[in-house]
Amino acid sequence: MTTPTPGTKKIRVDEEVFDVLSRTASAQRTDINGALRYLLTPPAVLAEPAEDHDEE
């Protein structure tokens, strides 16, 4: 059984959304797809909480 090749899909977004994607792509030095991946990737979570030196 072969895996089908993904096709290209186009979606329409509001002009403001496109502006945010364009600025993010520019800041990350990537294209719109890279900006989407960047925005949709959850941040890394530390395994241990950071020590709070203010507590006594």
ABEGO torsion letter per residue (X at the ends): XBBBBBBBBBBBBBAAAAAAAAAAAAAAGBBAAAAAAAAABBBBBBABBBBBAABX
